[in-house]
Amino acid sequence: MRVFITGGTGLIGSAVVAELLAARHSVTALARSDASAARAEAAGAAALRGGLTDLEVLRSGAERADGVIHLAFSNDFSSPEALARGVAEESAALATLGDTLLGTDRPLVTVSGTPHVPGRASTEADPLPTGGPVGGRSQSVTRALELASRGVRSSAVRLPRTVHNQGLGGFAGLLTDIARRTGVVGYPADGAQRWPAVHALDAAVLFRLALERAPAGSSWHAVADEGDAVRDIAAVIGRRTGLPVRSVPQDVFGPLGPVFATDQPASSAHTRAALGWEPTHPSLLDDLENIGA
């Protein structure tokens, strides 16, 4: 299958590209810089120069592909305005990809977060929340899934808040980055809230499975660890960095503070049973042992 991928040179995307190539698919990766293009080509993919706001480039990549995986996002959480700008850019990009594939029955695999359901682990059947600082992303994914009725085999891989590899990535990675800047490994409230997690190499397998055989309009949970308490995550980070660990005000985490403070375990029981996906790589707490001092 000829696959067009956005976000193919990031922590998750590079793992997905490697997984696709190992399964003998050919890959063209959107590359917004010479450096990104060089990384894509070094990995064995072709590079298509352009960014997420270059809608005609996105259309061209999707037209020439047998399937599309969309992973790119600005990841600028510095302010509410920057986050909103990133959400709007992704919305327009995903709409363009979806429109290009109308009536083709080709797969469009997109990405969202696992939803929060009070009092229990969320499942693949739970709807995505459309409020909050990143609610616009859920709205875009929902619209993409609705294209199932218009000849697009759309599906969504829901990622947990931490997708990690060698101790890097996701919310846990943000905790580490903030700790290095502030000198404290902080967590909101009492730290009992739980975050699900998955290794990037395990998530990559699920993206491939969704591309190859997910039914139109379906959602899947790339969850290996159902939920680690944030204070346990912070404790490992503190031990590895030598920094003190304590509760800090929610606003330390900027626009993501309310999300950081939410208990959000998630299950992947249906995904494992239906697609035969089984994570095999290290858990988050084990992988965080790779953090350097």
N, C-alpha and C positions, 0 to 999 in steps of 0.2 A: 504494500500500500504506500502511496506517496502521501506523506504527512506534512502539513504546514503547521508550525508551532510558534506561538508568541511566548516570550519569556523563557526561551530555551537555553539561556546561558546562566541563569541564576542557580541557587542551591537546589531547588526542586527541578527546574527545567533541565539542567545538565544531567540529572539522574534520569529524567524521562527520555531525553535524547539517547542516552546510552542504552536504556532498556529497549527503545524502539529499534535502534540499529542492531542490537543483539538478536532481536526477533526478525531481522531481515526486512524491515520496512526501510524506505528511503525517507530522509528528513530534510526539509528546508526550514531554517530558523530565521525569524525576524531579527535583524541586528541593527541597533540604532547608532552604532559607532564602529570605527575600524577595529577597535580592540574586541568588541563583541563578535564581529564577523570573523576575526582571526580565531577566537575561542571556538565558535561553532564549527569552522572548517577543520580545526585541529581535532575536534571530536569525531569528525567524519560526516558532518552535515553540510549541506549547501547553505549559503547565507543570502538573505534578501534584505537589502539595506532599507531601513525605515524605522520609524517609531510608532507608538500606539496611536498617535494623532494623525498619522499619514494614512487616511482612510482608503485612498485609491491603491496604495501599496498593499494594504491588508486585503482588499478586494482581489487584486491580482494574485496574491499568494493563495487565497482560498479557491479561486477559479481553477488553478492548475493542480489542485490537490485532490486526492481521494478521500481525505479526512483532515479535520482541523482540531488541534488542541490549543486552547487559550489559557495561558498562565500569567501573562504580563500584568503588572500593576505598578504604579509609581512608588509605592511604599514610602511616601513622604508623610510622616505622622507628626511633623514639627508644629503644626497648628491646625485648628479646625478648617481654616480656609484651604490649606494645602491638601488636607485629606479630602475635602469636598471636590477640589479640582481633580484629584486622582480618580475619584469615583465617577465623575462626569466623563472624563476621558475614556475610562474603561467601558462605560455604558455605550458611548458612541461607537467604540471599536467592536464590541460584541454584537451590537445591532448590525453593523456593516458585515461582519462575518456571517451572521445568521441570514441576512438578506441575500447574500451571495449564494448560499447553499439551498435556497428555497426550491422545492420540487425535485431535488436530486437524490434524496434518500441517503446522502452521505453523512457520516458521523461528525458531530460537533461536540467535543468534550470541553466543558468549561469547569470552573472551580468556584467554590464558595467555602464558607466556614460551617462547621457543625452548629446546629441551633442550640439555644439554651432552653431547657424545659424545667421549670421549678420542681424540685423534689425528686427527680429521677434522671437517669441517663437518657439523652435524646436518641431517637432512632431515625432510620432513613425515611420513615413515613411522616415525621414531624415537619411542618412547614418552616421555611426560613423566616426569621424576624425581619421586618421591613422598616423598623424604627431604629433610632440610635445613630451613632456617628458613621457606621458602615452599612446602614440599612439600604442605601442605594445600590450596593453591590448585590444584595439579595434580590432586589427588584429586577436588575439586569439579568440575573441567572434565571429567575422565574419566567421572564419573557422569552429567554432562549429555550427553556424547556417546553413552553407553549408552542414552539415551532414544530413540535412533533406532529401536530395536526396539519402542517403545511409542507410535508415532505422533507423534513430534516430529522435525522436520527440523533437528536440532541440528548445529552446526558450531563449530569453534574457530579463531579467528585468533590465531596465535602471534606475539607481538610481540618484537622484539629488546630488549636491555637499554636501548637508547637510542632513544626516539621523540622527535624534535626539531623545533623550528620557531623560527626567528630565534635560534638558539644556545641555546635553553632546552629543558629536559625530559630525562627519563631519567637514566641513570647519569652521562652527561657533565655534565648539569645539577647532579647531586648533587656531582660532583667540584668544579665551580665554586663551589657554595654552601659546601662544606667549606673550600675554599681561601680564600674571602673571610672566613670565621670564624677560620681558623687562621693565615693569612698565608703558607701554603705550598700549592702545587699538588702534592698527594701522589698516589702510585700504589703498589699493593702489589708487593712483590718487585722483579723487574727491569723490569716494565712491558711484557714481551713478550706477555702474554696478550692475546687479541683479543676485541673486543666487536663484534657486528653492530649495525646501525643502520638507521633508516628515517625519512624526513620524515613528519610527521603528516599532511600533505595526501595523500601517496601511500598511507599506511596507511588513510586514510578511504575511498579508492576500493576497497580490498580488502574492507573491512567491507560496503560496499554490494554488491559482487559476491557475497560469501558469503550475504548476506541474500536476494538475488534468485535465485541459482541453485546454491548449494553443495549437493551431495548430503548426505543424512542421515548423521551419524556421521563427517564428514570434517574434516581438519585442514589448515591453510594457513599458510604462512610469509610474513609481511609484512617481508621482508628486502630492503633495497636494497644496503647495504654488507655484504659477507659477514663482514668482520672487520677493524677497525682496531686496531693495537697501542695499548694504553692509554697508553704513554709518548708516542706521537704525539698522542693526544688531549690529554694533559696539556701537551704542548709548546705547542700552539695556545692553550690556556687561559692558560698562563703568559705567553705573548707578549702576548695581548690584555689581561690584567689587570695585567701588570707584576710578577707575583709569582714567586718562585723555584720551580723544579720539581725534585722529588727523590723517591726511594723513601721510604716511611714504613711503620711497623708496620701490619699488617693490622687490628689492633683499633681503629685510628683511625676505621675505617668502621663500627664498631658491629656489629649482628647481620648486616649485609650483607657484612662483611669476607670470609668464605669465598667468597661469590658474586663479589665484586669481583676476587678473586685467581684466578678460574678462566678458563682459555682456552676460549672458547665460540663459535667461528665457526658460522655457519648459512647454509644454501643455500635459495634460493626457486625453484630450477629447475622443480620440478613445478608450483608455484603459477602461475608465469608461463605455462607451457605449457598447463595445464588450464583456467585461468580467463582467460587473455589479459591478465593484470595486468602492467603495465610502469611502474616508477617513472620519474618525469620531473623531480622537484624536486632541489634541491641535496643533495650528500652531506653527511655529518656534518662532516668536516673543513672543507669550504667553509662550511657553515652556522655553525660556531663562530666564524667571522670576524665575526659580528654581535655577539659579546659586547663589552660596553663595559668600559672600564678601571675 
